[in-house]
């Protein structure tokens, strides 16, 4: 009996410890103010932290076209309440995406929501989020740059244009992007001077962070694209502006307030010089450093049976400017127009453009052939400053197909059949012109009527 009582008491203590630990486990719950608001109203994110003293909180997320205003802290018994205020800058539909906050070195994940902002109310009262205070001015340390992989080019040669924002490691100012999609489109337009081919590499809707440039500083890629000059002379990319929001900060023990200001950064103008190609190349070939690769499933083929050969040309730069190889005249193959495919691959900070040409061959004769005798591709090699030629290196073998030969012996029946064929007329007879066919048709019709009448009378 005593053992049962002891086991029961132990179980009660054990379960109570589990319940106590569950009650003391820190949790963080997010709630939101009304998602529909007018200009002049505020949107509030409230984080309730239970069973834990808040010592450290990471920054709240940014919301596109909202100003992050005030962050307040309060304590209610064992709970801590953190509120982040946002002010809409324009009307429309917006979204606070799913986000995370680090509280006391533990990451908590929260679900976002959609926000709707209408015109300002005529009698709207701005929410009171504290008295006027003196804000601290913090100098930003960031720079807008434009870079060109090569500024002296030949016609049709490619160069990579990169527009980037670098925020240095010692920057203390809080910054935010503004009207990002519209600004990215404007940058892409300014980065393409007239008289060039162009091909965008980066998205024109969002930015990316390039970690290969620096481990300490943060570099945001605003635009990346290749240009290839058509005209000779100078091509100028003007100074490109980019607007950012910077915040003046006021901090106290219970709240953080922000006051936004707009700053504008500019790139330096960029001049690109273009040299002409030799006259016999311009308008037909490309300049750069190119490679050719060929692809065949096998090197042995059968006469009169079609097969495919793919020739791929690649280089650092645009793929759209690469012309098709020349197909040389020949008597051994029927070669049809190619199917063309283009791709871009990243190679470190550069991009490789490829253009593939898939040709269909039909061999006419048995033999061994070198593909170099049927294709040639000419370009201007900028490394050697000479006209260069690329040819495929593969050798193929065309063999005779396996044919089935049947021995045919003419029999007496065949001779009779041939005589009938030779004596028969090839004139087409119409039904109404042959009285014998008419007579047979009438007899068949009468028989069908008699059979039908017999069936009816029998019933």
KOLMAR-120093 format. One record per residue (C-alpha): x, z, y; residue in one letter; residue number from 1. Coordinates in Angstrom, 2 decimals. Layout:
REC        X        Z        Y  resn  resi
REC        X        Z        Y     A   NUM
...
REM end
This chain:
REC        X        Z        Y  resn  resi
REC     0.00     0.00     0.00     X     1
REC     2.79     0.93     2.37     X     2
REC     4.50    -2.44     1.72     X     3
REC     1.32    -4.28     2.67     X     4
REC     0.96    -2.31     5.91     X     5
REC     4.62    -2.99     6.79     X     6
REC     4.23    -6.72     6.13     X     7
REC     1.06    -6.83     8.23     X     8
REC     2.75    -5.07    11.17     X     9
REC     5.77    -7.37    10.93     X    10
REC     3.46   -10.41    11.03     X    11
REC     1.65    -9.06    14.11     X    12
REC     4.94    -8.49    15.96     X    13
REC     6.25   -11.93    14.98     X    14
REC     3.12   -13.73    16.18     X    15
REC     3.05   -11.74    19.42     X    16
REC     6.65   -12.82    20.14     X    17
REC     5.71   -16.46    19.58     X    18
REC     2.73   -16.14    21.93     X    19
REC     4.87   -14.35    24.53     X    20
REC     7.55   -17.06    24.38     X    21
REC     4.90   -19.74    24.71     X    22
REC     3.46   -17.97    27.75     X    23
REC     6.89   -17.59    29.35     X    24
REC     7.92   -21.21    28.68     X    25
REC     8.41   -23.06    31.96     X    26
REC     5.99   -25.88    32.66     X    27
REC     5.54   -28.28    35.56     X    28
REC     2.17   -29.88    36.36     X    29
REC     1.57   -32.57    38.99     X    30
REC    -1.65   -32.94    40.97     X    31
REC    -2.47   -35.39    43.75     X    32
REC    -4.64   -35.52    46.83     X    33
REC    -7.29   -38.24    47.14     X    34
REC    -5.80   -41.67    46.26     X    35
REC    -8.05   -43.35    48.85     X    36
REC    -7.07   -42.65    52.42     X    37
REC    -6.99   -44.14    55.91     X    38
REC    -4.03   -44.84    58.13     X    39
REC    -3.17   -41.57    59.81     X    40
REC    -4.06   -39.53    56.72     X    41
REC    -1.47   -38.08    54.35     X    42
REC    -1.06   -38.29    50.60     X    43
REC     0.21   -35.12    48.92     X    44
REC     1.98   -34.66    45.58     X    45
REC     1.78   -31.04    44.38     X    46
REC     4.04   -29.75    41.59     X    47
REC     3.07   -26.39    40.06     X    48
REC     6.02   -24.78    38.26     X    49
REC     4.96   -21.91    35.97     X    50
REC     7.02   -19.12    34.39     X    51
REC    10.29   -20.08    36.08     X    52
REC    11.97   -19.41    39.40     X    53
REC    12.72   -22.66    41.19     X    54
REC    16.35   -22.88    42.25     X    55
REC    16.94   -26.62    42.38     X    56
REC    14.65   -29.67    42.66     X    57
REC    15.67   -33.32    42.76     X    58
REC    14.31   -35.72    45.38     X    59
REC    10.73   -36.92    45.10     X    60
REC    10.23   -40.65    44.48     X    61
REC     9.80   -43.18    47.25     X    62
REC     6.49   -45.05    47.59     X    63
REC     6.65   -48.58    48.96     X    64
REC     5.32   -48.74    52.56     X    65
REC     4.87   -44.96    52.70     X    66
REC     7.03   -42.57    54.71     X    67
REC     8.24   -39.50    52.85     X    68
REC     7.43   -36.78    55.39     X    69
REC     7.59   -33.06    54.60     X    70
REC     8.55   -31.13    51.47     X    71
REC     7.24   -27.55    51.33     X    72
REC     7.91   -24.67    48.93     X    73
REC     5.68   -21.64    48.25     X    74
REC     5.39   -18.84    45.66     X    75
REC     2.20   -17.52    44.07     X    76
REC     2.88   -14.63    41.66     X    77
REC     4.99   -16.19    38.89     X    78
REC     4.22   -19.74    39.96     X    79
REC     6.09   -21.90    42.43     X    80
REC     4.28   -24.62    44.38     X    81
REC     6.19   -27.63    45.72     X    82
REC     4.38   -30.13    47.92     X    83
REC     5.64   -33.54    49.06     X    84
REC     3.78   -35.24    51.93     X    85
REC     3.66   -39.03    52.39     X    86
REC     2.30   -41.07    55.31     X    87
REC     1.09   -44.68    54.78     X    88
REC     2.59   -47.24    57.14     X    89
REC     0.04   -50.01    56.57     X    90
REC    -3.23   -50.67    54.80     X    91
REC    -3.40   -52.18    51.33     X    92
REC    -3.09   -51.31    47.65     X    93
REC     0.06   -49.47    46.54     X    94
REC     1.35   -47.67    43.48     X    95
REC     3.21   -44.47    42.77     X    96
REC     4.82   -45.42    39.46     X    97
REC     5.61   -43.02    36.65     X    98
REC     8.46   -40.79    37.78     X    99
REC    10.56   -37.78    36.86     X   100
REC    11.83   -34.69    38.67     X   101
REC    14.76   -32.52    37.69     X   102
REC    13.85   -28.84    38.15     X   103
REC    16.60   -26.33    37.37     X   104
REC    18.55   -29.02    35.46     X   105
REC    15.55   -29.81    33.24     X   106
REC    13.84   -33.18    33.56     X   107
REC    10.05   -33.32    33.77     X   108
REC     8.11   -36.58    33.54     X   109
REC     4.91   -37.30    35.45     X   110
REC     2.35   -40.10    35.43     X   111
REC     1.80   -42.04    38.65     X   112
REC    -1.37   -43.57    40.11     X   113
REC    -2.64   -46.33    42.39     X   114
REC    -3.16   -45.66    46.09     X   115
REC    -5.57   -47.38    48.48     X   116
REC    -5.13   -47.33    52.26     X   117
REC    -7.81   -48.52    54.71     X   118
REC    -7.86   -48.88    58.48     X   119
REC    -7.44   -45.74    60.56     X   120
REC   -10.61   -43.78    61.21     X   121
REC   -11.78   -43.63    64.81     X   122
REC   -11.98   -39.83    64.69     X   123
REC    -9.28   -39.25    62.13     X   124
REC    -7.27   -36.09    62.61     X   125
REC    -3.63   -36.20    61.63     X   126
REC    -2.91   -33.53    59.06     X   127
REC    -1.07   -30.55    60.46     X   128
REC     2.14   -30.23    58.52     X   129
REC     3.99   -27.86    60.78     X   130
REC     5.05   -27.44    64.43     X   131
REC     7.54   -29.72    66.17     X   132
REC    11.10   -28.90    65.23     X   133
REC    14.59   -30.12    66.09     X   134
REC    15.72   -32.73    63.59     X   135
REC    19.32   -33.15    62.52     X   136
REC    20.80   -36.59    63.14     X   137
REC    22.92   -37.75    60.19     X   138
REC    25.11   -40.86    60.54     X   139
REC    24.62   -43.37    57.74     X   140
REC    27.62   -44.81    55.90     X   141
REC    26.55   -48.17    54.46     X   142
REC    27.40   -51.82    54.96     X   143
REC    25.75   -55.21    54.47     X   144
REC    28.10   -57.84    53.05     X   145
REC    28.01   -61.53    52.17     X   146
REC    30.59   -62.92    49.75     X   147
REC    31.40   -66.43    48.58     X   148
REC    33.40   -67.09    45.41     X   149
REC    35.04   -70.11    47.08     X   150
REC    34.80   -71.29    50.71     X   151
REC    36.69   -74.61    50.39     X   152
REC    34.85   -76.96    48.05     X   153
REC    34.55   -80.56    46.96     X   154
REC    31.19   -82.27    47.03     X   155
REC    28.99   -81.11    44.09     X   156
REC    31.36   -78.20    43.35     X   157
REC    29.55   -74.86    42.94     X   158
REC    30.16   -71.56    44.70     X   159
REC    28.43   -68.21    44.17     X   160
REC    26.82   -66.54    47.21     X   161
REC    26.21   -62.77    47.01     X   162
REC    24.46   -60.63    49.64     X   163
REC    24.82   -56.92    48.90     X   164
REC    24.22   -53.52    50.44     X   165
REC    26.90   -50.91    49.74     X   166
REC    26.01   -47.24    50.24     X   167
REC    29.25   -45.30    50.22     X   168
REC    29.77   -42.14    48.21     X   169
REC    30.17   -39.94    51.31     X   170
REC    26.89   -41.11    52.88     X   171
REC    24.71   -38.10    53.81     X   172
REC    21.79   -39.93    55.42     X   173
REC    18.59   -40.40    53.45     X   174
REC    17.75   -44.11    53.38     X   175
REC    14.79   -46.11    52.14     X   176
REC    13.96   -49.80    51.76     X   177
REC    11.24   -51.35    53.88     X   178
REC     9.16   -54.54    53.24     X   179
REC    11.56   -55.34    50.41     X   180
REC     9.90   -58.45    48.95     X   181
REC     9.54   -60.13    52.34     X   182
REC    13.13   -59.29    53.28     X   183
REC    14.53   -60.61    49.98     X   184
REC    12.75   -63.95    50.49     X   185
REC    14.11   -64.19    54.04     X   186
REC    17.67   -63.48    52.84     X   187
REC    17.39   -66.18    50.16     X   188
REC    16.34   -68.74    52.77     X   189
REC    19.15   -67.86    55.19     X   190
REC    21.78   -67.91    52.41     X   191
REC    21.10   -71.61    51.72     X   192
REC    22.46   -73.88    54.46     X   193
REC    21.14   -77.42    54.81     X   194
REC    22.77   -80.22    52.86     X   195
REC    23.30   -78.29    49.61     X   196
REC    21.76   -77.94    46.17     X   197
REC    20.85   -74.34    45.36     X   198
REC    19.85   -72.23    42.39     X   199
REC    18.71   -68.59    42.64     X   200
REC    20.20   -66.18    40.11     X   201
REC    18.71   -62.85    41.22     X   202
REC    15.03   -61.99    41.43     X   203
REC    13.43   -62.43    44.84     X   204
REC    11.05   -59.51    44.19     X   205
REC    13.37   -56.60    43.44     X   206
REC    16.99   -55.55    43.77     X   207
REC    19.57   -54.67    41.14     X   208
REC    22.48   -52.24    41.15     X   209
REC    25.91   -53.64    40.30     X   210
REC    27.98   -50.91    38.64     X   211
REC    30.95   -53.23    38.04     X   212
REC    31.95   -53.24    41.72     X   213
REC    32.56   -49.52    42.17     X   214
REC    31.97   -46.34    40.18     X   215
REC    31.79   -44.12    43.28     X   216
REC    29.82   -46.25    45.73     X   217
REC    26.39   -47.74    45.01     X   218
REC    26.09   -51.50    45.51     X   219
REC    22.61   -53.05    45.67     X   220
REC    22.49   -56.80    45.03     X   221
REC    19.95   -58.24    47.47     X   222
REC    20.60   -61.89    46.66     X   223
REC    22.71   -63.92    44.27     X   224
REC    22.66   -67.69    43.96     X   225
REC    24.81   -70.80    43.60     X   226
REC    25.02   -73.57    46.16     X   227
REC    26.58   -76.97    45.69     X   228
REC    27.23   -79.09    48.83     X   229
REC    25.98   -82.66    49.02     X   230
REC    27.26   -83.43    52.50     X   231
REC    30.87   -83.13    53.63     X   232
REC    32.00   -81.08    56.61     X   233
REC    31.13   -77.47    57.46     X   234
REC    28.14   -75.54    56.15     X   235
REC    27.40   -72.31    58.04     X   236
REC    25.43   -69.36    56.71     X   237
REC    24.33   -67.39    59.80     X   238
REC    24.43   -63.63    60.23     X   239
REC    21.76   -62.16    57.94     X   240
REC    19.83   -59.04    59.05     X   241
REC    18.46   -56.32    56.76     X   242
REC    16.24   -53.45    57.86     X   243
REC    16.35   -49.93    56.43     X   244
REC    14.51   -46.70    57.09     X   245
REC    16.70   -43.72    57.90     X   246
REC    15.41   -40.17    58.12     X   247
REC    16.33   -37.36    60.46     X   248
REC    16.08   -34.09    58.54     X   249
REC    14.92   -30.57    59.34     X   250
REC    15.45   -27.94    56.63     X   251
REC    14.23   -24.38    56.38     X   252
REC    13.81   -21.88    53.56     X   253
REC    10.27   -23.06    52.84     X   254
REC    10.18   -26.72    53.84     X   255
REC    12.01   -29.93    54.54     X   256
REC    10.72   -32.28    57.23     X   257
REC    11.71   -35.89    57.80     X   258
REC    11.42   -38.13    60.81     X   259
REC    11.93   -41.83    60.19     X   260
REC    13.88   -44.29    62.29     X   261
REC    14.58   -47.95    61.58     X   262
REC    18.12   -49.33    61.48     X   263
REC    19.22   -52.96    61.14     X   264
REC    22.42   -54.04    59.38     X   265
REC    23.95   -57.54    59.70     X   266
REC    26.34   -59.65    57.68     X   267
REC    29.09   -61.68    59.33     X   268
REC    28.52   -65.46    59.57     X   269
REC    30.08   -67.42    56.70     X   270
REC    31.55   -70.93    57.02     X   271
REC    32.01   -73.18    53.96     X   272
REC    34.17   -76.30    54.18     X   273
REC    33.34   -79.33    51.98     X   274
REC    35.81   -82.09    51.10     X   275
REC    34.67   -85.55    49.89     X   276
REC    35.08   -86.77    46.32     X   277
REC    36.70   -90.11    45.55     X   278
REC    34.31   -92.92    46.47     X   279
REC    33.90   -94.15    42.90     X   280
REC    32.70   -90.70    41.80     X   281
REC    30.37   -89.58    44.56     X   282
REC    26.71   -89.64    43.61     X   283
REC    27.40   -89.94    39.87     X   284
REC    29.63   -87.11    38.72     X   285
REC    30.28   -83.43    39.38     X   286
REC    33.31   -81.52    40.61     X   287
REC    34.59   -78.35    38.96     X   288
REC    36.11   -77.28    35.66     X   289
REC    33.95   -78.25    32.70     X   290
REC    33.91   -77.85    28.93     X   291
REC    32.13   -79.96    26.32     X   292
REC    30.90   -78.74    22.95     X   293
REC    29.14   -80.75    20.26     X   294
REC    26.77   -79.52    17.57     X   295
REC    25.95   -81.25    14.29     X   296
REC    24.32   -79.72    11.23     X   297
REC    26.55   -81.83     8.99     X   298
REC    29.11   -84.61     9.26     X   299
REC    27.67   -86.78     6.48     X   300
REC    24.63   -88.95     7.14     X   301
REC    22.63   -91.72     5.49     X   302
REC    22.20   -95.23     6.81     X   303
REC    18.82   -95.97     8.48     X   304
REC    17.91   -92.24     8.56     X   305
REC    17.69   -90.49    11.94     X   306
REC    19.75   -87.40    12.80     X   307
REC    20.48   -85.33    15.94     X   308
REC    23.67   -84.63    17.90     X   309
REC    23.76   -82.11    20.77     X   310
REC    26.38   -82.31    23.52     X   311
REC    26.60   -79.25    25.81     X   312
REC    28.47   -79.23    29.12     X   313
REC    29.27   -75.91    30.82     X   314
REC    31.05   -74.56    33.90     X   315
REC    30.90   -71.74    36.44     X   316
REC    28.03   -72.77    38.67     X   317
REC    24.88   -74.85    38.84     X   318
REC    23.60   -76.51    35.71     X   319
REC    21.08   -78.80    37.39     X   320
REC    23.75   -81.01    39.00     X   321
REC    25.38   -81.91    35.66     X   322
REC    24.64   -85.59    34.85     X   323
REC    24.16   -86.91    31.33     X   324
REC    27.11   -88.39    29.42     X   325
REC    27.51   -92.16    29.35     X   326
REC    26.36   -93.76    26.09     X   327
REC    28.71   -96.66    25.35     X   328
REC    27.44   -99.98    24.00     X   329
REC    27.74  -100.27    20.25     X   330
REC    26.45  -102.20    17.19     X   331
REC    26.57   -99.35    14.70     X   332
REC    23.85   -96.98    15.97     X   333
REC    20.52   -96.90    17.72     X   334
REC    20.84   -94.00    20.23     X   335
REC    17.70   -92.77    21.98     X   336
REC    17.28   -90.97    25.33     X   337
REC    18.23   -87.27    25.06     X   338
REC    16.15   -84.13    25.26     X   339
REC    17.65   -81.96    28.04     X   340
REC    17.81   -78.13    28.25     X   341
REC    19.42   -75.88    30.89     X   342
REC    20.56   -72.24    30.65     X   343
REC    22.55   -69.69    32.66     X   344
REC    24.76   -66.98    31.15     X   345
REC    26.42   -64.07    32.92     X   346
REC    30.20   -63.82    32.67     X   347
REC    31.28   -60.64    34.49     X   348
REC    30.45   -61.15    38.15     X   349
REC    29.99   -64.93    37.69     X   350
REC    27.49   -67.09    35.83     X   351
REC    28.03   -69.99    33.45     X   352
REC    25.64   -72.90    33.81     X   353
REC    25.06   -75.05    30.73     X   354
REC    23.21   -78.30    30.20     X   355
REC    22.54   -79.59    26.69     X   356
REC    21.74   -83.19    25.73     X   357
REC    20.22   -83.71    22.27     X   358
REC    20.54   -87.32    21.15     X   359
REC    18.78   -88.91    18.16     X   360
REC    20.94   -91.37    16.18     X   361
REC    19.88   -93.98    13.64     X   362
REC    22.88   -95.48    11.79     X   363
REC    22.79   -99.21    11.09     X   364
REC    25.81   -99.53     8.80     X   365
REC    27.90   -97.54     6.34     X   366
REC    31.25   -96.29     7.58     X   367
REC    33.29   -93.55     9.29     X   368
REC    32.85   -93.17    13.05     X   369
REC    34.37   -91.11    15.89     X   370
REC    31.82   -89.84    18.40     X   371
REC    34.41   -90.34    21.14     X   372
REC    33.79   -94.08    20.76     X   373
REC    30.13   -93.63    21.72     X   374
REC    30.10   -90.97    24.47     X   375
REC    32.19   -90.32    27.58     X   376
REC    31.73   -87.86    30.48     X   377
REC    33.74   -88.18    33.70     X   378
REC    34.20   -85.48    36.38     X   379
REC    36.56   -84.43    39.14     X   380
REC    38.83   -81.63    37.92     X   381
REC    39.35   -79.31    40.90     X   382
REC    42.18   -77.48    39.10     X   383
REC    44.33   -80.62    38.79     X   384
REC    42.76   -82.66    41.64     X   385
REC    42.35   -85.61    39.30     X   386
REC    39.53   -87.55    37.67     X   387
REC    39.14   -86.16    34.16     X   388
REC    37.29   -87.26    31.04     X   389
REC    35.56   -85.31    28.29     X   390
REC    34.66   -86.78    24.90     X   391
REC    33.24   -85.29    21.69     X   392
REC    35.81   -84.71    18.95     X   393
REC    33.70   -84.91    15.79     X   394
REC    34.02   -87.60    13.14     X   395
REC    30.98   -88.54    11.05     X   396
REC    30.49   -90.46     7.81     X   397
REC    27.50   -92.69     7.12     X   398
REC    26.75   -93.37     3.46     X   399
REC    24.36   -95.72     1.72     X   400
REC    21.02   -94.28     0.70     X   401
REC    19.94   -93.99    -2.94     X   402
REC    17.63   -96.94    -3.69     X   403
REC    15.44   -97.32    -6.80     X   404
REC    15.69  -100.83    -8.31     X   405
REC    12.82  -101.77   -10.73     X   406
REC    13.30  -104.73   -13.09     X   407
REC    10.23  -107.00   -12.88     X   408
REC     9.39  -109.41   -15.77     X   409
REC     6.73  -112.02   -15.20     X   410
REC     4.08  -112.05   -18.00     X   411
REC     1.40  -114.58   -18.84     X   412
REC    -1.15  -112.38   -17.07     X   413
REC     0.99  -112.39   -13.97     X   414
REC     1.30  -116.16   -14.10     X   415
REC    -2.49  -116.51   -14.33     X   416
REC    -2.90  -114.10   -11.44     X   417
REC    -0.43  -116.05    -9.31     X   418
REC    -2.30  -119.27   -10.07     X   419
REC    -5.59  -117.66    -8.98     X   420
REC    -4.00  -116.37    -5.78     X   421
REC    -2.48  -119.74    -4.97     X   422
REC    -5.71  -121.68    -5.65     X   423
REC    -8.05  -119.27    -3.85     X   424
REC    -9.18  -120.05    -0.33     X   425
REC    -8.32  -117.74     2.51     X   426
REC   -11.54  -118.58     4.39     X   427
REC   -13.81  -115.60     5.04     X   428
REC   -17.32  -116.18     3.69     X   429
REC   -20.28  -114.72     5.54     X   430
REC   -23.13  -113.25     3.51     X   431
REC   -25.80  -115.51     4.93     X   432
REC   -23.76  -118.65     4.26     X   433
REC   -23.52  -118.12     0.45     X   434
REC   -26.86  -118.80    -1.41     X   435
REC   -25.60  -117.17    -4.61     X   436
REC   -25.00  -113.86    -2.87     X   437
REC   -28.46  -114.05    -1.30     X   438
REC   -30.09  -114.59    -4.72     X   439
REC   -28.25  -111.63    -6.27     X   440
REC   -29.24  -109.40    -3.34     X   441
REC   -32.94  -110.32    -3.65     X   442
REC   -32.94  -109.58    -7.41     X   443
REC   -31.39  -106.15    -6.85     X   444
REC   -33.97  -105.30    -4.19     X   445
REC   -36.89  -106.28    -6.50     X   446
REC   -35.46  -104.18    -9.33     X   447
REC   -35.19  -101.14    -7.05     X   448
REC   -38.84  -101.55    -5.96     X   449
REC   -40.06  -101.83    -9.57     X   450
REC   -38.15   -98.71   -10.65     X   451
REC   -39.59   -96.74    -7.70     X   452
REC   -43.18   -97.90    -8.53     X   453
REC   -42.74   -96.91   -12.21     X   454
REC   -41.61   -93.38   -11.26     X   455
REC   -44.62   -92.91    -8.93     X   456
REC   -47.22   -94.16   -11.54     X   457
REC   -45.71   -92.00   -14.28     X   458
REC   -46.23   -88.85   -12.17     X   459
REM end
